[in-house]
Amino acid sequence: MIYYLNLELINLEELYLRNNELQSFSFLASLTKLKILDLFSTKIQKIPTEVFQLKQLVLLRPLEKMD
């Protein structure tokens, strides 16, 4: 299902994943037009390496563990 979403969201510029339980963000690498990424209060422990491939990213909201 993630691969299907990649095709549909290729032009996405803003993605707000705040307060969710996602633990894998491998789909981010295909979102090459992404400018804003909000990962606040997700279950990830560190910034996914895929984020560093996003050349147009101008805003990355900080990570924080969910309670």
C-alpha positions as CSV (number, residue, x, y, z in Angstrom):
1,M,0.0,0.0,0.0
2,I,2.8,2.4,0.7
3,Y,4.1,2.1,-2.9
4,Y,0.7,2.9,-4.2
5,L,0.6,6.1,-2.0
6,N,4.0,7.1,-3.4
7,L,2.6,7.3,-6.9
8,E,-0.3,9.4,-5.8
9,L,1.6,11.8,-3.6
10,I,4.7,12.5,-5.7
11,N,3.9,16.2,-5.9
12,L,3.2,16.6,-2.1
13,E,4.9,19.6,-0.6
14,E,3.7,19.4,3.0
15,L,3.3,16.4,5.2
16,Y,2.1,16.5,8.8
17,L,2.6,13.1,10.5
18,R,2.2,14.5,14.0
19,N,0.8,12.3,16.8
20,N,0.8,9.0,14.9
21,E,2.2,5.6,15.6
22,L,4.1,5.1,12.3
23,Q,7.5,3.6,12.9
24,S,8.7,3.4,9.3
25,F,9.2,6.3,6.9
26,S,10.9,4.6,4.0
27,F,8.3,6.1,1.7
28,L,9.7,9.6,2.3
29,A,12.5,9.3,-0.2
30,S,10.0,9.3,-3.1
31,L,8.4,12.6,-2.0
32,T,11.1,14.7,-3.7
33,K,9.0,17.9,-3.7
34,L,8.4,17.8,0.0
35,K,9.2,21.2,1.7
36,I,7.6,20.8,5.1
37,L,7.8,17.6,7.2
38,D,6.3,17.4,10.7
39,L,7.4,14.4,12.7
40,F,6.4,15.7,16.1
41,S,5.2,13.1,18.6
42,T,5.8,10.1,16.4
43,K,7.2,6.8,17.6
44,I,10.5,7.1,15.7
45,Q,13.6,7.5,17.8
46,K,15.8,9.4,15.3
47,I,15.4,11.3,12.0
48,P,15.0,8.8,9.2
49,T,17.9,8.7,6.7
50,E,15.3,9.2,3.9
51,V,14.9,12.8,5.1
52,F,18.4,13.7,4.0
53,Q,17.4,12.8,0.4
54,L,14.8,15.6,0.4
55,K,16.6,18.4,-1.3
56,Q,13.7,20.9,-1.2
57,L,12.9,20.4,2.5
58,V,13.0,23.7,4.3
59,L,11.2,22.9,7.5
60,L,11.5,19.8,9.7
61,R,9.6,19.9,13.0
62,P,11.4,18.3,15.9
63,L,10.9,14.7,17.1
64,E,9.4,14.0,20.5
65,K,8.4,10.6,22.0
66,M,4.7,10.0,22.4
67,D,3.6,9.4,26.0
